[in-house]
């Protein structure tokens, strides 16, 4: 700790540079692995969302009797570098997601020496919990949100004469961004914990603005899901639960603080 506090500005920049280099290397290594299986991944991980045999749709069909049809999408590429560009994008995004715990560890290791002792206690185990919630969000986005988007928009037609010929860039852009943003949304309880510990947020504040949060969650659900009520409810409920978990976590932090006093 003392050694870190004596580091000059240039030494801090050098440390940051090497942490970024290590992070980039981790992303590239995983991206190369994904690139090696790009065809299989594209077909069985992403394009399969348009099939009723996709794991989520099979579960809903077998469990609740709610079955889906094959999405009549004709995937197209109309740009010379289109498929190559999105193979690269898929590989890099996959590298970022799969190496997230290591990336966050590198960021945290750079920030950690500058924190005070009480701030260090606040963030104990943060790498594990942030990574856990992030991957839970990624799983929810991949298994629930993204397939609902593909099924709804893929099957929606104003009139039968208009076919859905979807550019692969549009398909992959929608799917990847939806999954990634859902992963970030699942970090809400962590933010509640940290801000409450630092005295920036209180459980009373979260309760007071619960109604506003519900409206915001509904709007957010409408933005990241198809414009049908069922999809918005399916996505909105977990986000609302995360908000309530944030209130619970905030209460627990305040209770512990009172007991310590």
Wavefront OBJ file of the C-alpha trace (Angstrom):
o trace
v 0.000 0.000 0.000
v 2.763 2.447 0.970
v 4.698 1.610 -2.157
v 1.636 2.298 -4.293
v 1.032 5.669 -2.627
v 4.570 6.765 -3.533
v 4.145 5.965 -7.213
v 4.492 8.935 -9.529
v 1.890 9.910 -12.119
v 3.950 8.333 -14.898
v 4.325 5.127 -12.894
v 0.557 4.979 -12.473
v 0.160 5.429 -16.222
v 2.673 2.642 -16.823
v 0.768 0.329 -14.474
v -2.511 1.200 -16.220
v -0.912 0.537 -19.599
v 0.224 -2.940 -18.607
v -3.140 -3.795 -17.083
v -4.820 -2.740 -20.321
v -2.296 -4.798 -22.293
v -3.016 -7.893 -20.158
v -6.746 -7.321 -20.580
v -6.365 -6.974 -24.356
v -4.311 -10.187 -24.499
v -7.025 -12.074 -22.591
v -9.709 -10.785 -24.970
v -7.644 -11.668 -28.055
v -6.861 -15.216 -26.840
v -10.533 -15.972 -26.213
v -11.538 -14.189 -29.442
v -9.178 -16.446 -31.420
v -10.808 -19.486 -29.823
v -14.266 -18.196 -30.759
v -13.070 -17.409 -34.293
v -11.971 -21.021 -34.691
v -15.579 -22.144 -34.135
v -17.309 -19.108 -35.680
v -19.463 -21.154 -38.070
v -20.753 -23.515 -35.394
v -21.338 -20.629 -32.960
v -23.196 -18.548 -35.528
v -25.470 -21.457 -36.456
v -26.072 -23.136 -33.096
v -25.766 -20.207 -30.672
v -27.355 -17.296 -32.563
v -29.263 -18.392 -35.686
v -30.851 -21.184 -33.630
v -32.909 -18.508 -31.844
v -35.207 -18.504 -34.862
v -35.974 -22.210 -34.420
v -38.690 -23.738 -32.204
v -36.006 -26.226 -31.096
v -34.131 -23.467 -29.258
v -33.744 -24.481 -25.594
v -35.994 -21.707 -24.242
v -38.833 -22.368 -26.679
v -38.666 -26.123 -26.075
v -38.895 -25.488 -22.323
v -41.933 -23.211 -22.671
v -43.572 -25.630 -25.091
v -43.019 -28.743 -22.948
v -43.772 -27.041 -19.619
v -46.502 -24.493 -20.344
v -47.770 -25.622 -23.734
v -46.759 -22.300 -25.294
v -45.055 -23.300 -28.531
v -43.519 -21.150 -31.244
v -43.216 -21.506 -34.984
v -40.121 -21.408 -37.162
v -39.210 -17.790 -37.842
v -39.348 -17.166 -41.573
v -36.208 -15.039 -41.827
v -33.955 -14.979 -44.855
v -30.595 -13.906 -43.432
v -28.626 -11.860 -45.917
v -25.316 -10.119 -46.307
v -25.264 -7.208 -48.765
v -21.845 -5.791 -47.946
v -18.549 -7.149 -49.218
v -16.941 -7.189 -45.774
v -20.194 -7.802 -43.870
v -19.743 -11.414 -42.806
v -16.069 -10.951 -42.007
v -16.796 -7.823 -39.931
v -19.479 -9.517 -37.866
v -17.374 -12.631 -37.373
v -14.731 -10.304 -35.898
v -17.334 -8.473 -33.817
v -18.795 -11.747 -32.528
v -15.335 -12.965 -31.557
v -14.351 -9.750 -29.768
v -17.676 -9.402 -27.950
v -17.412 -13.033 -26.889
v -13.869 -12.381 -25.705
v -15.026 -9.418 -23.604
v -17.920 -11.340 -22.050
v -16.005 -14.534 -21.257
v -12.974 -12.674 -19.889
v -15.129 -10.220 -17.897
v -14.013 -11.459 -14.430
v -10.361 -11.024 -15.413
v -11.016 -7.614 -17.010
v -12.864 -6.387 -13.946
v -10.102 -7.776 -11.718
v -7.527 -5.749 -13.654
v -9.595 -2.566 -13.310
v -10.225 -3.237 -9.641
v -6.546 -3.965 -8.949
v -5.626 -0.589 -10.456
v -8.276 1.332 -8.479
v -7.938 -0.587 -5.193
v -4.645 0.926 -3.907
v -6.168 4.430 -4.043
v -9.091 3.540 -1.760
v -9.278 4.221 1.947
v -9.433 1.388 4.458
v -13.200 1.711 4.997
v -13.780 1.805 1.239
v -11.720 -1.368 0.882
v -13.971 -3.144 3.391
v -17.048 -1.947 1.517
v -15.908 -3.602 -1.698
v -14.735 -6.913 -0.247
v -15.454 -9.765 -2.690
v -16.632 -7.327 -5.349
v -14.940 -9.153 -8.250
v -16.837 -12.369 -7.491
v -20.243 -10.756 -6.979
v -19.974 -8.434 -9.973
v -18.923 -11.346 -12.203
v -21.711 -13.588 -10.865
v -24.453 -11.011 -11.465
v -23.041 -10.084 -14.864
v -23.110 -13.709 -16.072
v -26.614 -14.161 -14.652
v -27.674 -11.143 -16.717
v -25.930 -12.501 -19.809
v -27.722 -15.836 -19.365
v -31.082 -14.092 -18.927
v -30.453 -11.927 -21.978
v -29.438 -14.908 -24.104
v -32.141 -17.324 -22.974
v -35.085 -14.919 -22.595
v -34.721 -11.387 -23.976
v -32.868 -11.986 -27.255
v -34.964 -15.009 -28.375
v -38.179 -13.065 -27.700
v -36.872 -10.230 -29.867
v -35.938 -12.613 -32.688
v -39.262 -14.448 -32.554
v -41.416 -11.321 -32.446
v -39.644 -9.164 -35.003
v -38.850 -12.136 -37.245
v -42.491 -13.184 -37.487
v -44.037 -9.713 -37.554
v -45.413 -8.650 -40.928
v -47.534 -5.670 -41.913
v -48.795 -7.647 -44.923
v -47.927 -11.135 -46.164
v -46.471 -9.796 -49.402
v -43.501 -8.289 -47.533
v -40.818 -10.815 -46.631
v -38.381 -10.401 -43.760
v -34.984 -10.398 -45.430
v -32.751 -9.487 -42.521
v -29.185 -8.246 -42.846
v -26.842 -10.291 -40.684
v -25.476 -7.009 -39.307
v -28.946 -6.021 -38.081
v -29.575 -9.439 -36.561
v -26.238 -9.712 -34.763
v -26.268 -6.076 -33.661
v -29.668 -6.491 -32.013
v -28.878 -9.823 -30.382
v -25.401 -8.955 -29.069
v -26.370 -5.518 -27.723
v -29.501 -6.918 -26.045
v -27.549 -9.673 -24.289
v -24.717 -7.362 -23.201
v -26.972 -4.585 -21.847
v -29.049 -7.123 -19.936
v -25.843 -8.332 -18.299
v -25.070 -4.784 -17.174
v -28.605 -4.307 -15.807
v -28.088 -7.211 -13.416
v -25.407 -5.202 -11.604
v -28.072 -3.012 -9.936
v -27.866 -4.745 -6.495
v -24.084 -4.237 -6.451
v -24.543 -0.515 -7.120
v -27.128 -0.303 -4.327
v -24.726 -2.004 -1.930
v -21.746 0.185 -2.782
v -23.635 3.490 -2.794
v -25.348 2.656 0.514
v -22.037 1.681 2.092
v -20.517 4.959 0.922
v -23.487 6.942 2.267
v -24.634 8.143 -1.146
v -27.865 6.088 -1.184
v -30.425 5.012 1.431
v -33.191 2.421 1.487
v -35.722 5.199 2.213
v -34.656 6.955 -0.987
v -35.124 3.762 -2.994
v -38.553 3.198 -1.423
v -39.613 6.787 -2.007
v -38.887 6.574 -5.707
v -40.139 3.000 -6.164
v -43.102 4.161 -8.304
v -40.770 6.203 -10.485
v -38.476 3.183 -10.768
v -41.381 0.958 -11.864
v -42.241 3.406 -14.648
v -38.584 3.563 -15.652
v -38.354 -0.245 -15.647
v -41.432 -0.525 -17.871
v -39.952 2.001 -20.298
v -36.622 0.169 -20.249
v -38.372 -3.165 -20.830
v -40.198 -1.644 -23.789
v -36.896 -0.455 -25.263
v -35.026 -3.757 -25.037
v -37.912 -6.098 -25.867
v -40.548 -6.486 -28.586
v -43.546 -4.134 -28.159
v -45.891 -6.787 -26.800
v -47.100 -6.924 -23.212
v -46.052 -10.512 -22.460
v -42.409 -9.923 -23.452
v -42.259 -6.686 -21.477
v -43.656 -8.394 -18.379
v -41.216 -11.321 -18.710
v -38.275 -8.905 -18.860
v -39.667 -6.255 -16.509
v -40.367 -8.584 -13.571
v -36.730 -9.711 -13.071
v -35.521 -6.095 -13.306
v -38.143 -5.078 -10.740
v -37.019 -7.966 -8.516
v -33.436 -6.696 -8.829
v -34.629 -3.251 -7.704
v -36.344 -4.803 -4.674
v -33.191 -6.792 -3.927
v -31.329 -3.476 -4.055
v -33.692 -2.085 -1.388
v -33.198 -5.208 0.745
v -29.422 -4.983 0.401
v -29.513 -1.286 1.284
v -31.569 -2.052 4.419
v -29.125 -4.747 5.500
v -26.193 -2.383 5.110
v -27.950 0.302 7.195
v -28.878 -2.240 9.875
v -25.292 -3.445 10.188
v -24.074 0.144 10.375
v -26.477 0.867 13.285
v -25.405 -2.297 15.121
v -21.756 -1.302 14.817
v -22.560 2.105 16.361
l 1 2 3 4 5 6 7 8 9 10 11 12 13 14 15 16 17 18 19 20 21 22 23 24 25 26 27 28 29 30 31 32 33 34 35 36 37 38 39 40 41 42 43 44 45 46 47 48 49 50 51 52 53 54 55 56 57 58 59 60 61 62 63 64 65 66 67 68 69 70 71 72 73 74 75 76 77 78 79 80 81 82 83 84 85 86 87 88 89 90 91 92 93 94 95 96 97 98 99 100 101 102 103 104 105 106 107 108 109 110 111 112 113 114 115 116 117 118 119 120 121 122 123 124 125 126 127 128 129 130 131 132 133 134 135 136 137 138 139 140 141 142 143 144 145 146 147 148 149 150 151 152 153 154 155 156 157 158 159 160 161 162 163 164 165 166 167 168 169 170 171 172 173 174 175 176 177 178 179 180 181 182 183 184 185 186 187 188 189 190 191 192 193 194 195 196 197 198 199 200 201 202 203 204 205 206 207 208 209 210 211 212 213 214 215 216 217 218 219 220 221 222 223 224 225 226 227 228 229 230 231 232 233 234 235 236 237 238 239 240 241 242 243 244 245 246 247 248 249 250 251 252 253 254 255 256 257 258 259 260 261
